[in-house]
Amino acid sequence: MNKSDITIKVQEIFRRVFSDDSIVVSDAMAADDVEEWDSLNHAVMIGEVEELFQIKFGIREIIKMENVGDMIELVAHKLG
């Protein structure tokens, strides 16, 4: 699966978790860019990404993620 495919699937998750069909994810997007992005929704979003892609993020990996691009890169890496 390439980064474009991952981005599309991540965008679907964001739209569902944050209840906003207008969200368009970008590599630079971060928590400050989405009004509903709080710690609870962050945990839900991470869980949904892990479930969809059948991967697990380590706590250090989650802490190091600064934006959506970091998450997509990590997903791509874990999918090999």
Beta strands, then each sheet from edge to edge (+ up, - down):
end
